[in-house]
Amino acid sequence: MQKLGFNNFSEMLNGRLAMIGFISALLTEALTGKGVLHFLGLF
Protein backbone atom coordinates (compact mmCIF):
# COMPACT_ATOMS: atom_id res chain seq x y z
CA MET A 1 0.00 0.00 0.00
CA GLN A 2 1.30 3.45 -0.92
CA LYS A 3 1.72 6.02 1.80
CA LEU A 4 -0.08 9.34 1.49
CA GLY A 5 1.66 12.61 0.74
CA PHE A 6 4.72 13.39 -1.33
CA ASN A 7 6.50 10.25 -2.50
CA ASN A 8 8.11 9.07 -5.72
CA PHE A 9 5.05 7.23 -7.05
CA SER A 10 2.62 10.10 -6.59
CA GLU A 11 5.05 12.65 -8.00
CA MET A 12 5.74 10.55 -11.11
CA LEU A 13 2.03 9.92 -11.65
CA ASN A 14 1.23 13.62 -11.26
CA GLY A 15 3.96 14.56 -13.73
CA ARG A 16 2.78 12.06 -16.31
CA LEU A 17 -0.84 13.19 -16.04
CA ALA A 18 0.26 16.82 -16.37
CA MET A 19 2.21 15.98 -19.54
CA ILE A 20 -0.80 14.17 -21.02
CA GLY A 21 -3.03 17.15 -20.24
CA PHE A 22 -0.58 19.63 -21.74
CA ILE A 23 -0.16 17.62 -24.96
CA SER A 24 -3.94 17.20 -25.19
CA ALA A 25 -4.39 20.97 -24.92
CA LEU A 26 -1.79 21.56 -27.63
CA LEU A 27 -3.37 19.01 -29.96
CA THR A 28 -6.84 20.45 -29.37
CA GLU A 29 -5.65 23.92 -30.29
CA ALA A 30 -3.69 22.69 -33.30
CA LEU A 31 -6.57 20.64 -34.72
CA THR A 32 -9.42 23.09 -34.09
CA GLY A 33 -7.71 26.48 -34.15
CA LYS A 34 -9.38 27.38 -30.86
CA GLY A 35 -7.81 27.22 -27.43
CA VAL A 36 -8.98 25.33 -24.39
CA LEU A 37 -10.26 28.54 -22.78
CA HIS A 38 -12.57 29.01 -25.75
CA PHE A 39 -14.13 25.59 -25.19
CA LEU A 40 -14.62 26.42 -21.51
CA GLY A 41 -16.35 29.66 -22.46
CA LEU A 42 -13.82 31.83 -20.65
CA PHE A 43 -12.34 33.68 -23.62
Secondary structure as UniProt FT lines:
FT   HELIX           8..32
FT   HELIX           36..40
//
